Amino acid sequence: MTPLLQVRNVSKRYGSRIGCAEVSFDLYPGEVMGIVGESGSGKSTLLNCLAGKLTPDGGQVVFDTRMDGLVDTLTMSEPQRRMLGRTDWAFVHQHARDGLRMGVSAGGNIGERLMAVGERHYGRIRGRAADWLDRVEIDQARIDDRPEAFSGGMQQRLQIARNLVTGPRLAFMDEPTGGLDVSVQARLLDLLRGLVREMGLSALIVTHDLAVVRLLADRLMVMKGGHVVEAGLTDQVLDDPQHAYTQLLVSSVLQV
Amino acid sequence: MIELSDVSKSFTLHNQGGARIEVMSGASLSVGPGECVALTGASGAGKSTLMRLIYGNYLAASGQIIVGGVDVAAARPREILRMRRETLGYVSQFLRVVPRVPTLDVVAEPLLALDRPADEARDRAAHLLAMLNIPKRLWSLSPTTFSGGEQQRVNIARGFAHDYPALLLDEPTASLDIANRDVVLGLIEAAKARGAAIVGIFHDADARERVCDREIDVAAFSPCASGVAA
């Protein structure tokens, strides 16, 4: 099986400071990988480099596109990358307002992405939008409301609907459950797990919450100071951590 | 089906002065189809550690752990995940689930992960839950608020949803009443009859007597026993 994403030696420096250094991994279709580490460990830098939001200083990011097969996303043209961002890729921000258009209705937020890939039929767009509101458990009656009127959890679910409506193959998620109440988090986790399975979606999830990765991620990568210090099967890394930093991280979690 | 040869395990506690604790060495074990092997030994002797090594939850320091053709000690994560989906089931002592997911779906999940049709998966889940005397009115609720015994039975139902060729059972009859214990032992016997290779921990001597073909004392795998300094 061809990996969906092949990452080789991706590095990014901010002046003399290391953002991320020499990161390599393969992600296969349907796999969910968590990236954990404390603030400043380089996990968000890495995610942004992979998603084309930051330009790394070096390395390769090869993605298996639906249309053209394997392409190096670092060397592709900006319009191509933007197209990828609307079709095969999804990006879920920690703060829903960064990923939504707050002045546009919920239905419009979802429909916009469909229009970006060429859908023009109003009735069909509205139908798909209503269908997706349903899938992310937002009352269809709210389709004409603006996200400003939504709770934080609803906004996050709307952002997910907006991202997944075009059936992407890879989702980049930056702290998708951060800042939400635990009960809202649980609901979101359950929703994400269901969508990942139904859609055969692959995902890279950056988080500092080990409980989130335990429930969502098949694999785990632990970062410290821009370097990957440990990687492996999620439950193995959490239950039998090998690296000093991972041991510290795991032993620092409060037991509930 | 499950073949361990010369497996050792140690823990290095980097944040406690780098202490290295040898917990197992020279562990060898072979379990064939239709066979059930009980791990015995005092508490702390390494029974659960051995199970976790076989499941790939703990990383072996050395040796081979072959389950259905995959060397768990050396396999890549996705090979282990596949082995867990298709070949090796694990009934642990504790149920760990996504909050809010209904019991019926928790039990059906191993089948859904194998891309079985949802109806078929739920039918199988319903059948097992009914067998294990979980009242139907609880099926639509998350098991997180269930009693210990109920959670244990949900865990067992989940572990038996798919006909795994190999199974690890950690105290499957603990905290069960006589009737449910009997159902679980029946499930184990049925799994053996269809050719499953089983490794289990059973503190219940009668249960062990009834379903196990052999006993292995894990004390034999302690580093001291094999002459390695602890």
Interface residues (C-beta under 8 A of the other chain):
Chain A: Y28 E31 A186 R187 L189 D190 R193 R197 R214 L215 D218 R219 G232 L233 D235 Q236 D239 D240 Q242 H243 A244 Q247 L248 S251
Chain B: F11 T12 L13 H14 N15 R52 G56 N57 Y58 L59 P77 R78 I80 L81 R96 V98 P99 R100 V101 L112 A113
